Amino acid sequence: MKWKSRSIRENKVDNKQTSNPTPQNPVPDPRVLMEIVEMRMPFGRYKGQRLSDLPEPYLVWFSQQGFPKGKLGQLMETVYVIKLNGLNHILAELKCIAQDR
């Protein structure tokens, strides 16, 4: 089976027509953001890689196929949304903080 690699930006255009509106200024939970930069992928091709470092095509694929159930899926979806909205700099800053711990 061959899947077409799509960037997050391309997927955002497709989702605009079908997605439900979200709050304009949600306040992120700092604990969740730290979990994203500290937790590692427990399975698959990117096993052992930090969730914050997962490549865009992988996250796009999960957004189309469905994220895993539970906390892992919620964190992966959060990474997807962060990258979708061009907020990667937040994750980069948090990685620096996590390394200093």
Secondary structure, DSSP 8 states (H G I E B T S, - for coil): -------HHHHHHHHHTT-----SS----HHHHHHHHH-B--SSTTTTSBGGG--HHHHHHHHHH---SHHHHHHHHHHHHHHHTT-HHHHHHHHHHHHH-
